[in-house]
Amino acid sequence: MNTILKTAVALTSMFVLLGHAETGSKEPAESITSTAPGVVGKVEKAVVRGAKAAASGIEHGVKAAARGVERGAKAAASGIERGAKATARGVEHGAKATASAASRVAGKVGSSPASSPASSPTTEK
């Protein structure tokens, strides 16, 4: 996520610099218009189109980065939810297994005649 933020900041600063470059390119073009109006007009239009395309590309990139962050957050939330559910299932499964094992052990202990104290022979002196 840190990389996405750095990229967004870099793209935004590039957009600001392009805006300043466009403004700076219009000033000298006005002084040259008296010599070659056709060429200067074409160059000026090309610069404007290029600046608009760059701004549009930057805007598109920032939006895409935001969508990526949103998707990542959703995926992380989904992963956490799935992990919590899996943990709950594991705990439930472990509890059932422990109860089953305890039941089997209790059944074996209760059915063996050697374990009851009443049936063991006692010797008196």
N, C-alpha and C positions, 0 to 999 in steps of 0.2 A: 504494500500500500504506500510505503514511503516513496518508492520509485514513481508511482503514478502521480503523487502530489508534486514531486520534483519536475516531472514531465509537464504537468499542467502549468506550473509556474513558468517553466522555460517557454512554453508555447504562448502563454499570455504576454510575457515580456517581449517575445518576438513580434507579436501582434502590435504592441505599443510602438516598438521601434519601426515597424513597417508603416504605421500611421504617420510617424514623424518623418520618415523618408519620403512618403507621398507628398506631404506638405512642403518639404524642402525642395522636391523636384518641380513643383508648380511655380515657384518663385523665379528660378532662372529661365524657365520656359517662356514666361511672359516677356522677358527682355529680348529673347531671340526671335519672337514671333514676327518681328518686322522683316527679318531676312528670309526665312523659309517657312511660311505658315503651314503648308501641307505636311511636311516632314515632322515638324514640331507637334502638330495636332495629333498625328498618328502615334508618335512616341508618347505623348501625354496620355492618350487613350489606352495605349498598351500598359503604361505604368499603373493607371487607375484599375484596369482589368486585372493586372497581376496582383495588385494590393488587395482587391476584392476577393480574388481567388485564394490568396494566402489567408485572409481573414476568415473566409468560409472554411478553409481546411483546418485552421486552428480551432474554430468553433466546433467543427465536426469532431475533431480529435478530443477536445475537452468533454463533449457529450459522451463519446465512446468510452472515455476513461471513467466517467461517472457511472455509466451503465455497468462497466466491469467491476467497479467497487461495489455497486449494489448487488450484482450477481454473486460476488464473492461473499458478501455479508449473508445473503440468503443461503448460500451453500454451507457456510460455516454454521449458521443456525440450524439448518437441516441436519448436519453432521452431529452437532451437539445433541439434538433431539433423538436422533437414531442411536447415539451412544448411550444416552440415558435409558432409553427403552431396552436396549440390549443388556445393560447392567441390571435393570430390574428383572428381566427374564432370567438372567444368570443367577441372581440372588434367589428368585422363586424356585428355579430348578435345583439349586443347591439345598434349599430348605426342604424340598420334597425328597431329595436323595438322602438327606440326613435323617428325616423322619422315617423313611422306609428302612434304612439301615438300623436305626434304633428299634424299630418294630421287630425286625428279624432277630436282632440280638436278644431282645426281651423275650421273644418266642422261644429261642433256643435255651436261654437261661431258665425260663419257667418250666420247660418240658424235661430238663435233665434231672434225674433222681439224685445224683451225687451232690447237687448244689443245695438241696434243702436240708436244714439242720435237723429236722425231725426224723429223717430216715437214716442219718448217720449213726453207727453203733457207738455207744459210749461205754467206757470201761470204768468200773468203780473199784476202789480199793477197800 
